[in-house]
Amino acid sequence: MKLSSNPLILFLEHKKAFDKHRKEHYNEAQNIKLARALIAKELAELEDDGEPVATTFAESASPSSQEQQVSLERCGLTQSNQ
């Protein structure tokens, strides 16, 4: 960006840069909306197929209580020993 001493040129350059950043920001917001809609559509399709769907990371990452019990038994521990 070439700096100029003319205030009008400085203003126009600033306005152009500002408009560019504003358009990028709104484009990003639109991309987020589209991504959320796509995720919702895919989750709905999975639910229609009868597959259980974890709706949060915690649900998908945490083992079930039965899996926890099996892991404890393999280690020689039980829930009562803890």
Contacts in CASP RR format, 6 or more apart in sequence:
PFRMAT RR
TARGET T0000
AUTHOR 0000-0000-0000
METHOD contacts of the structure
MODEL  1
MKLSSNPLILFLEHKKAFDKHRKEHYNEAQNIKLARALIAKELAELEDDG
EPVATTFAESASPSSQEQQVSLERCGLTQSNQ
1 13 0 8 1.000
1 17 0 8 1.000
3 10 0 8 1.000
4 10 0 8 1.000
4 13 0 8 1.000
43 53 0 8 1.000
43 55 0 8 1.000
46 53 0 8 1.000
47 53 0 8 1.000
54 60 0 8 1.000
63 71 0 8 1.000
69 78 0 8 1.000
69 79 0 8 1.000
72 78 0 8 1.000
72 79 0 8 1.000
72 82 0 8 1.000
END
